[in-house]
């Protein structure tokens, strides 16, 4: 019930629509359920004597009642099904909003395929609670409330006999409903597994083909698919059994009524018209009781999916605006790391980092893989949360900034470049208000898409694209080379005109000549903004105002390029090794 209580919040904006639909159900049933009574009345009246007036009157009245019932039947479905679609829209919106506010760790621990299953299969099952379940539930409740007094009025004896098989009906619904709930919950969880497997194989199709694992993956997917089908077939045994069993037990009551009712009609205890009306009402009741069984099926499936859906909505973002966060003056770009130590799963990734970076400075970070460079960069825009008071921007702890303000002042080019399946222009302008067009401009109105591409060294490549900046880049930018993707990401960061620019090993996929061109272009826009560069190449960072060498999560050396070479430490050794590698490349 707790799940349903939380779900009820979505009903509030559409309560008038839902109440209107329920009223339409009542009116439709009132007119529709009056028809058997009219038929019984017509039989008794015509038995007393047939006239043209009666032949015209009764069919006309019956047709009119059915017509009015049909009109309200249309409106009940329109109002309730429309409400269910609107609620589905609201839930999908909230589901998406909950996901985009989750930090990186959430997606490291949650499979994308599982989230996709909850957003599609589970949400579809939940929608059935709003539309068909409400519709059939109130139809059955109102019908039984209207029909039962009528049956008692026709014959108390026959009505009581009808109740004999009802306990069997209740037990059937209870037992099979519980079995459906348990099995459907397992099926939805397994559907997440199969969706995740498909998503991974599609995303990693290049690796699958490179290692000639197509047949192996097909076999593995077939096993999952077979298990999923088997689990559904086991569920079908219970779902399919419910309706026949309900038909049987209700039909048993029907047999009792016929066996007892016909002799009563022959003896004149009830009229032929009353007996006919009783049978017609009984047929209607059978349908509505079967509908109740269907409602139980929908409810068990829907609540199983609702539990999985709410798990995502209830997951509190680990990184969010602090209670004391408030809008600050415009960020200038000064950064300070104050005694920063950060642990991941109990293991120290960064240790005792103390560093002051003035606004407008260019600071580079170099070190072996796993030394903590990228982790350090992610602390600034709070992609990872540092301990309180250890990371400051303009002298203010980053946690005191609203995330929106902090991140709008920062342009990040991550190690793993991600592009959307959209045009090149929209990828470059992503994150800039109202860019849309190829002539859009950045936050300060001076950096256009074309200028950003020129600075990133991408403009020459664009000239060769058939559609220029409107060229679609495909899923994850698959139509672009590694270097082109990196340069697009650089252009995207530049387009924001950020006060702090973070380049996290963002030139690794470009050649030395292109790298030099990009760095030369960046020198112009780096003026007045803080630039942090992470790289393995000495050539990328040699002109930085300050170079920090990280090892084991600690800054072991710091200084300018010339100072570090004179120090003859780790940086000098790295520089010497790269010079030798370049010489070997030229001699081959």
Protein Blocks (a to p, Z undefined) as FASTA:
>chain_A
ZZmmmmmmmmmmmmmmmmmmmmmmmmmmmmmmmmmmmmmmmmmmmmnoccfklmmmmmmm
mmmmmmmmmmmmmmmmmmmmmmmmmmmmmmmmmmmmmmmmpcfklmmmpcfklmmmmmmm
mmmmmmmmmmmmmmmmmmmmmmmmmmmmmmmmmommlmmmmmmmmmmmmmmmmmmmmmmm
mmmmmmmmmmmmmmmmmmmmmmmmmmmmmnopmmmmmmmmmmmmmmmmmmmmmmmmmmmm
mmmmmmmmmmmmmmmmmmmmmmmmmnopacfklmmmmmmmmmmmmmmmmmmmmmmmmmmm
mmmmmmmmmmmmmmccfbdcdfklccddddfhiacdehiacdeehiafbghiacdddehi
acdddddehilmmmmmmmmnomaccdehiacgehiafklpcfklmmmmpccddfbdcddd
ddfklmmmgoiahklpambccfkopacfklmmmmnopmmmmmmpmnlmmlcebjhhlmpc
fklmmmmmmmmmmmnopabdcdehkllmpcfklmmmmmmmmmmmmgopacddddfbfklm
mmpmbdcddeehiafbgcdfklmmmnopmklmmmmmmmmmmmmmmmZZ
